[in-house]
Structures are given as C-alpha cells and as structure tokens.
Amino acid sequence: MTQTRTLSTENPIKILMVEDNRADAVLTTYAIDKNRFNHDLHTVNDGQKALEYLFQCLESNPENLPHLILLDLDLPKKNGLEVLEQIRQNSKLKNLGVAILSSNLGQSVFSDKLKNLDVLCCLSKPPLKKELEDLIEPFYRQVLPPAAATTTESRKNTVEQEKSPEITSKSEEEETTEELKLSLRSSTVLLIEDNKADALLISKRLTMQFPERFQILHKATLKEGIELLKEVRVDVITLDLGLPDAVGMQAFEKVKRVSEDTPIVVLTGVDDADLALKAVKQGAQDYLVKDPKRYGDVLGRILLYAIERKRAEKVVQHSLKLEQNTLREVLDEAPLHIIRIDSNLRIKDVNPMVIKTARLEEPDLLGQDIVNILPDLERTRLERLVKAGLTYHDHQLKISRLGRSYFNTYYLDIVGWPTQRALTDEKEAIIICTDVSERVRLANQRDEFIAALAHDIRNPLIGELRVLNGIISGALGEICAPVKSALESLMKSNNSLLLMMTNMLEVYELEASGTTLHLERMELAALAREVVSEMSYLTIGSKLSLQFEDLCQSSTIEGDETALRRVIQNLSYNAVKYADSDSMITISVSEDSGGNVLLRVHNQGPKIKDEEKSHLFDRFTKAALGRRYMHSSGLGLYLCKKIIEGHGGFIGCTSDDEGTTFLASIPRV
C-alpha cells in the first residue's frame, strides 16, 4: 500500500509515514490532519518501500525528501530498526528527523538500539494530536518563510490571549480525551480480573475520569467471563493474564475464540513483558502494565483507541471484501478463460468461462491436472512456471480439446505468471487464455487473398520479363541505345516486383501448409556464384558493382537449392537497394572452425539502429524513416530467417559506420 495525501497550499511540511497496520495508519492520518500545519503526507506499508521512496527522492529531486519520518518498528520484509540504520548510514539521509511509532512494549524491546540512532521520540500508537503537533512544529517553522512564521506565531498568540481561563488551563491531552468522549457512544467494558482491589480501583478511576462513558462489567474468573460473553455483547475486553482458572496465553486464546471481533486489552505484570508481546502479536489490541497511577486516563485512552482501532479495522476489512467481490465479478464476467493452479499443476480455481467452454461442472475441474483439461499445453514449461517463476506464453496456440469440448479451428493466446499465497510459501500460478479464433480466421483469409493476388500477378509478370529479355538481347532485332536503357530499367522494376510476389507466395505456403524443405547435397558457393551473376542486372545504369568471393575449400551442405536461391536473391537485392552510390557489394562464402558454411552479404550504406536489429526478421517490419529495411512487402528477411532455420542454421546482422553485413550459417556436411 502506497498513498500520498496532500493538505497544503504552499510551504507544506513533508511527512513520510511507514505503517503496515491499516487501522493505525487511518487513526494517525486523522490525528495529523487535525493539526493546524499544512502538510504533504506520503504513506507506505513496508520498510523496503520506504527506502525505495527515499532513494527515488534523492535521484529525482532531493527537495522532495520528507522533513519528518514516522516509522513503525514492526514491519514486513524490512523492520523499522533496519530502515533506521540504513538511513543513518547514508550521508544524504542521515540528518532526516525520525520518530518511532510503536506500542509501549515495542519501545522497550528496541530501546537500547534506538538510543544510538538519533531518534526524535517514541510515540505510542496511535499518537495523540498534541504529541504530533509538538513533534511537527519545529520542522514547520523551518519550511515557513520568516514573514509567514511571524504571522503564524502572532495569530497563535492572539488566539491564546482570547481563551478563557478554563479553556487555557486544559492540556491538549485532556482536549483529545474530551474529543474521544464526545465522538464515541457509551461503551461496555468487560473486566476479567481476579484481584478485587485492582478491579475496584480500575472501575472507580475509569468512572471518575470518563463519567457516563464506560459501563463496566466485572468477572473474577475466565469461566465467568466467557459465559457472560456468550450472552452479552461488549465493546472491549480488559483481560488479566494471571487468572486462577487460566494463565497466560491460554486465557487470551480462549477469550479470542469466543469473541473474535471484540478488541482485547491485556493487563500484565512488570515481569510478563514477553507474554504481553506474544498476546499483541496474536491479536490483542494493546497492553498495560499494572500500575494504579495509570488506571484512569491512560487505561481509558487505551480502551477508547482499542475500540476505535477495531472499528477502523472492520471498515478496512469490509472495503477489502467489497474490492475482492468487485474484482471477482469482473473476472467472472470477463470473456477470458482464467485458471489458478498449484505447484503440482492441479487446478485450484476457475472462472465461469472455463466451466462453460469445458462443459464440466466446477467440482469436476477442481483438483484436476491442467494438462488433462488442456492437453495442448506443455507440461515442462508449466512446471518451470510454478517452480522457477518463468512466465508462460503461447501465441495463437491451436487447441484440440478443452475438457469435454473438441475443436478443429480453435486458437488461444495463453499467458501465465507465478503467484504466491499470502502468508505462506505455497507457489501457484495464474493462467489466462484469450480466444483468438476469429482473429486467426481473418488473418488466414487475408493471407489467402494476398497469395491469390500474388499468384495472379506473378504469372503474367514472368511472361512479360521473358519478352523484355528477348527484346533487350536483340532476338527481335537491333534496338537503339536509349530504348535499350529504358527497357533495362523496366526489366529491373519488373524483377523487383516478381521477387516481392514470390516472397508473398512462399511465406503463405510456408505458414499455411507447412511446406517442408527438400534437402540434398549441394555446393553453396556454386549456387551463390550463379545467383550473383544472375543478379548483376541490379547494377545496370549505376556506379555500383556486385562481387562474389569464394573463401572456403568446401561448401558442401544438405540444402534446398530453390529455397537458398531465394535467400541469396533477397539479401543481394537489399544490399544493392541500400548501398551508397559508387560502392562495392560483396557476397562471399566461407567456413568457420565449428564446421559451418557461412554466407555473407556486405554493403556500404546507412547504419541500422540497434533498436531495429531485433525486429529486422519480423513480418512487415519497418526501418527508420518509415522505410522497410527489406523488400517493399516486408517479407524478404522474414522468409530468409525461416529458410535458414529450416536448414538448422541461423541468420543475423551487424551494422556500423563502415557498412552492414548479413551473415547466414548452415551446418556443413
């Protein structure tokens, strides 16, 4: 929980409150808000989050550092003492003002260590308005401009002078007590105390200090107290831990079981501090060491705050329950399949969408192995999800069965991430499946349309190129130089269009029908030399030159000649297209020490940005300035990657100010 609350116009005092108990946080916030100081209050519920907030302020703007830190000692992950030690060890944070929020017991446990850590003060939770005002005022004077500080002090003095003697004589603590008396209805107190003198003194002092505020019911044994609790509803229980029929935690646990929603304040002797601490950790609201001097106002305030804190806890719990119910309603109505599994891949919970699609009742799903319900999921990856915390992703996974439902064309996008049960070490995971069948169907229709269109354009284009080649070669008679140059430009353009159409068709066939490669023994260097010679037309009419280099003794591989020809054509075309004018494009075949044959295509051209390299081989990827660093269809490099990977190799790219090199590696025979 992280919360920022601003009650200020200018020159606010900045306060950081580190408190994990939401009820105490609410009551402390209320007490701060009632003070006359402008303030910005930032609240976190964990020591680690507090340190992260402070370091974030240091990095972004040190002026945002808090003037005052209200620090609880008993915190999850990193306790208040550890937080304070790190603050004092940091040269930029060590001068921050820190006040401790804790129970009386918590103060005694850490008191020796706190002495050496420059703590401003220790406040019992929840702190009084007066205590906070006295604490904040010195910091507030520091942030106010001199004129404003003078005006504020003058206004304060004027108000003090106008007060009547009766009002002036009241302490702030008494005013706070009066506010509690007026704000809360009369409360019933069950006092379970076997010492008649203590019981009488407590009843008398409370009645005198808080007239008509408390109705006190006294029982001398635990048995009598529990019998009364079964018949009468009380607002707070004051429990002595040394009763004749139950001693220590036994008494506390029995009372708590009978009246779980009622706040309990423990009465203990000086020597029972550890026992009281244990009771507080088990759910007691507070404790008081027996002392007749404290039976009046101190005990009264403890009881009043215990009642109020318990009410605040109930409000918080009710709010959380409403939030959980709202979230559950959203998840139940969401058009998603949501499944929660445990570390053994057993289904712990599902939403109605899963029940509907699987055609199974919820009891039939719970406890089942998820792979039995969704057999298309990979068990190994699911185990890594719940045990190693690795997220699970499947894009457009074809599903054959979900529960009792069987499918032919059903696709899901699946994502899973690890979770952990609150307050336990039990590892779980949430899996969300989104139905993308319609999206896949539309994409397939689009691809089929593009493939059909490419096929219809490609065939007449091939015929046109043959005619152009015949005319340029003089088969139909001599032609003048200007006409020949124009026809060569037209032929280059048509060859580019043919390459684009061929890429579209081959990508469609590769993905739609899963076309397999026809591998046979071949020499990659010989194929590359042949393709480079065929591609020489690309440099006609320019100052570019295309060069082939055979740098290996043997380039024998198991390869699909037609597919690899397409790779060399696409890489060569891109190299020419993006080369600097009057430069050399080099296509070479070499070998490495690992037994691989390497195909390199290098040009001198614009550098490819590092952030673009990871997407170069994706479908329809655009390069800088809205261009595609590939053929205009955006499929050339994608097709190259699929073909090279189909040969058991890999393809990559390097680019710097000296040029760009595409490297494909294929295992040598």
C-alpha positions, -999 to 999 in steps of 0.1 A, spaced: 0 0 0 14 34 -10 -7 65 -6 0 103 -9 -23 127 9 -19 165 4 -35 191 27 -15 221 18 -13 252 -4 23 263 0 53 255 21 40 222 34 58 201 59 66 168 42 59 137 62 66 100 54 46 75 75 58 39 74 30 18 90 17 -16 79 -14 -17 102 -41 0 81 -62 9 112 -33 26 129 -25 43 97 -60 57 94 -60 69 130 -26 85 127 -36 102 95 -67 115 112 -46 130 140 -22 146 116 -50 161 95 -65 177 126 -33 197 132 -30 233 120 0 227 98 0 225 61 14 191 52 20 165 25 17 130 39 31 100 20 23 66 34 39 32 27 33 -1 44 67 -17 43 103 -8 53 117 -17 19 92 5 1 102 34 25 138 31 15 129 29 -22 109 61 -18 137 79 -1 163 69 -28 138 78 -55 136 113 -40 174 116 -39 176 107 -76 147 128 -89 147 159 -66 162 159 -31 138 188 -22 111 161 -21 127 143 8 105 143 39 112 166 67 99 140 92 96 102 91 70 84 114 84 49 115 67 18 128 92 -8 142 73 -40 134 72 -41 96 72 -69 69 103 -76 48 125 -50 65 117 -39 101 118 -3 113 152 -7 130 168 -19 98 153 10 79 166 35 105 201 20 105 203 24 67 190 60 69 217 69 94 244 52 74 236 72 43 254 106 42 225 123 23 197 109 46 214 107 80 200 141 91 164 133 84 141 136 115 127 102 126 101 95 152 92 59 162 56 47 162 51 16 184 33 1 213 48 6 247 61 -30 245 78 -24 211 96 6 226 111 -15 254 123 -42 231 142 -18 208 151 9 233 188 1 237 194 1 200 173 32 193 195 53 217 224 53 193 203 61 162 193 97 169 155 92 173 135 123 180 110 105 202 89 73 206 51 77 203 26 51 214 2 41 186 -20 58 177 -3 91 187 -22 120 202 -29 151 183 -9 172 208 21 148 206 21 151 168 17 189 169 47 193 193 67 170 171 59 187 138 61 223 148 99 227 148 100 213 113 72 235 102 90 266 114 119 257 92 99 255 60 78 287 66 92 320 52 102 343 81 72 366 75 48 337 74 63 322 106 59 355 124 23 358 112 15 323 123 31 328 157 13 361 161 -20 345 152 -14 317 177 -6 342 205 -37 362 197 -58 331 199 -42 321 232 -49 355 247 -85 353 238 -90 320 255 -109 319 288 -91 307 320 -109 274 319 -100 266 284 -64 277 288 -59 256 318 -68 224 299 -40 203 285 -40 192 249 -41 156 261 -73 164 280 -88 180 249 -81 149 229 -97 128 256 -127 150 256 -130 146 218 -130 108 222 -156 111 249 -179 131 226 -172 112 194 -179 77 207 -211 64 222 -211 48 257 -191 16 256 -194 -16 276 -162 -29 291 -158 -65 303 -131 -65 330 -118 -101 337 -97 -96 368 -94 -118 399 -77 -92 421 -107 -74 437 -86 -44 447 -73 -39 412 -108 -44 397 -124 -19 421 -97 7 415 -99 3 378 -137 7 378 -135 37 401 -108 55 382 -124 49 348 -158 61 361 -143 93 376 -121 101 345 -148 92 320 -182 98 336 -211 81 317 -186 69 291 -180 34 302 -203 7 315 -181 -18 334 -189 -54 338 -166 -73 362 -159 -111 363 -132 -127 385 -126 -159 365 -122 -168 329 -151 -192 330 -175 -164 343 -161 -140 317 -167 -164 288 -202 -173 300 -210 -136 300 -196 -131 265 -219 -158 252 -249 -138 265 -239 -101 263 -222 -81 235 -194 -59 248 -173 -32 231 -139 -40 246 -124 -67 269 -98 -60 296 -81 -93 304 -57 -101 332 -32 -128 321 -29 -143 356 -63 -158 364 -70 -187 388 -85 -209 361 -63 -199 331 -28 -185 329 -11 -165 302 -18 -172 265 -43 -199 274 -67 -172 288 -62 -149 259 -67 -176 232 -100 -188 249 -114 -153 251 -104 -146 215 -121 -177 202 -154 -168 219 -153 -131 209 -131 -128 179 -144 -94 167 -141 -77 201 -108 -58 209 -88 -72 238 -65 -51 260 -42 -72 281 -33 -64 318 1 -78 328 27 -75 355 61 -60 350 78 -94 346 54 -105 319 65 -82 290 74 -111 267 40 -127 274 22 -94 266 42 -91 234 31 -125 223 -5 -116 230 -2 -85 209 13 -105 180 -16 -129 183 -42 -102 180 -45 -82 212 -51 -45 205 -28 -32 233 -15 -40 268 -9 -21 300 15 -30 328 -5 -29 361 1 4 378 -27 22 399 -14 56 387 -24 46 351 -58 30 358 -76 63 350 -67 84 320 -41 61 304 -62 30 306 -92 49 294 -74 62 264 -61 28 256 -96 13 258 -111 41 236 -84 38 210 -87 0 210 -124 3 202 -118 29 175 -89 9 160 -110 -22 159 -138 -3 141 -113 11 116 -100 -25 110 -136 -36 103 -141 -7 79 -108 -17 61 -118 -54 60 -152 -45 47 -137 -23 20 -112 -50 10 -140 -76 9 -160 -52 -14 -130 -48 -36 -124 -85 -38 -161 -91 -46 -160 -65 -73 -128 -80 -88 -144 -114 -87 -175 -102 -105 -153 -86 -132 -133 -118 -136 -165 -139 -137 -180 -118 -164 -147 -113 -184 -146 -131 -218 -114 -149 -207 -105 -183 -195 -89 -179 -161 -73 -208 -143 -54 -209 -110 -31 -239 -105 -9 -251 -76 28 -262 -77 16 -297 -88 -3 -283 -117 -36 -291 -100 -65 -267 -108 -74 -247 -77 -99 -222 -92 -116 -214 -125 -139 -187 -137 -173 -194 -154 -159 -191 -189 -137 -222 -183 -167 -241 -170 -188 -231 -200 -162 -240 -226 -150 -272 -210 -186 -284 -205 -177 -296 -170 -190 -286 -135 -166 -267 -112 -162 -297 -88 -152 -318 -118 -125 -293 -127 -110 -285 -93 -81 -308 -84 -76 -320 -120 -42 -318 -136 -44 -288 -160 -27 -308 -188 -56 -333 -186 -80 -305 -193 -58 -286 -218 -36 -313 -233 -20 -289 -259 -2 -271 -231 35 -281 -225 39 -297 -191 76 -289 -189 70 -252 -194 42 -252 -169 65 -268 -143 90 -241 -149 63 -215 -144 52 -226 -109 86 -238 -97 111 -215 -112 89 -185 -117 94 -183 -155 64 -168 -173 45 -189 -199 35 -175 -233 18 -191 -263 7 -171 -292 -23 -184 -313 -19 -219 -299 -42 -243 -318 -63 -262 -292 -76 -297 -299 -95 -301 -266 -106 -282 -235 -123 -305 -210 -151 -323 -229 -150 -299 -259 -131 -309 -290 -121 -284 -317 -108 -282 -353 -102 -245 -355 -99 -231 -320 -70 -208 -311 -59 -193 -278 -34 -167 -267 -21 -180 -234 -1 -162 -207 8 -175 -173 27 -159 -144 37 -171 -109 20 -161 -77 23 -169 -40 -3 -175 -14 -4 -147 12 14 -156 45 26 -190 31 53 -202 8 29 -222 -14 37 -214 -50 9 -210 -75 3 -196 -110 -25 -178 -128 -31 -188 -165 -53 -166 -187 -64 -178 -221 -79 -154 -247 -100 -168 -276 -83 -155 -308 -100 -179 -332 -118 -152 -351 -86 -131 -354 -67 -162 -368 -96 -169 -392 -95 -133 -406 -57 -134 -408 -59 -166 -428 -84 -151 -451 -61 -121 -456 -31 -143 -463 -52 -164 -488 -63 -133 -506 -27 -119 -508 -14 -153 -520 -41 -155 -547 -34 -119 -558 3 -125 -559 -2 -157 -579 -24 -139 -604 1 -111 -608 32 -133 -609 23 -154 -639 18 -126 -665 48 -109 -649 71 -138 -658 58 -138 -694 65 -100 -696 100 -105 -683 108 -131 -709 96 -108 -737 116 -79 -723 147 -101 -721 142 -112 -757 139 -76 -769 170 -64 -750 191 -94 -762 183 -85 -798 163 -116 -806 137 -94 -823 162 -72 -840 185 -44 -831 173 -15 -809 188 19 -802 207 26 -770 181 49 -754 153 23 -759 176 -4 -746 183 16 -715 147 23 -709 138 -14 -713 166 -24 -689 151 -1 -662 117 -16 -668 131 -51 -665 148 -42 -632 115 -29 -619 96 -60 -630 123 -83 -615 118 -65 -582 80 -69 -584 85 -106 -592 107 -111 -562 81 -95 -540 53 -117 -554 74 -148 -550 82 -139 -513 45 -135 -506 36 -168 -521 64 -187 -504 56 -172 -470 20 -182 -474 29 -217 -484 54 -220 -455 29 -209 -429 -4 -222 -443 6 -257 -454 38 -262 -436 58 -267 -467 89 -288 -460 123 -283 -475 137 -308 -500 173 -312 -488 200 -327 -509 238 -325 -511 249 -293 -528 277 -267 -530 266 -234 -515 295 -215 -532 285 -227 -566 249 -216 -561 259 -182 -547 282 -176 -577 254 -184 -601 228 -162 -583 252 -132 -581 258 -135 -619 220 -135 -624 215 -105 -602 241 -84 -620 212 -66 -638 206 -48 -605 237 -26 -610 229 -16 -646 228 21 -651 246 28 -617 281 30 -604 276 1 -580 294 -32 -585 284 -67 -574 313 -90 -564 314 -127 -553 342 -143 -532 347 -180 -526 368 -182 -494 364 -219 -485 378 -252 -496 344 -270 -493 309 -256 -490 290 -288 -492 258 -288 -473 224 -306 -471 202 -278 -486 171 -269 -506 186 -252 -537 154 -233 -546 149 -220 -511 186 -210 -506 185 -193 -540 156 -171 -526 178 -162 -496 207 -151 -517 184 -131 -540 167 -113 -512 199 -104 -494 216 -93 -526 186 -71 -535 186 -54 -501 223 -48 -502 221 -31 -536 190 -12 -527 205 4 -496 242 7 -507 259 41 -511 264 52 -547 297 42 -563 304 14 -538 310 -23 -538 285 -50 -527 303 -82 -517 287 -117 -514 311 -143 -500 310 -179 -489 335 -191 -462 337 -216 -433 343 -214 -396 361 -237 -372 328 -251 -359 320 -270 -392 296 -244 -406 294 -228 -440 289 -190 -438 271 -168 -464 280 -131 -460 264 -102 -478 281 -68 -471 274 -33 -484 285 2 -476 253 20 -467 234 37 -439 238 22 -404 209 2 -390 199 14 -355 205 -11 -327 168 -10 -316 158 -20 -351 180 -51 -354 159 -73 -331 129 -67 -354 146 -69 -388 135 -105 -394 98 -100 -383 69 -98 -407 62 -64 -421 88 -46 -400 96 -10 -409 130 5 -406 139 41 -398 121 70 -416 92 48 -424 112 26 -448 114 -12 -447 149 -24 -445 140 -52 -469 118 -56 -500 87 -35 -500 65 -64 -490 83 -66 -457 86 -103 -460 120 -108 -476 141 -111 -444 113 -130 -426 114 -156 -454 152 -158 -452 151 -164 -415 125 -192 -418 146 -209 -446 179 -207 -428 164 -220 -396 148 -248 -416 183 -258 -425 194 -260 -389 213 -227 -391 209 -191 -380 209 -156 -396 219 -123 -381 230 -88 -389 258 -64 -378 258 -27 -388 282 2 -381 295 33 -398 316 11 -422 285 -7 -435 261 -36 -429 267 -73 -431 241 -101 -431 255 -135 -420 238 -168 -425 254 -200 -411 244 -235 -422 260 -268 -409 285 -283 -434 283 -320 -443 
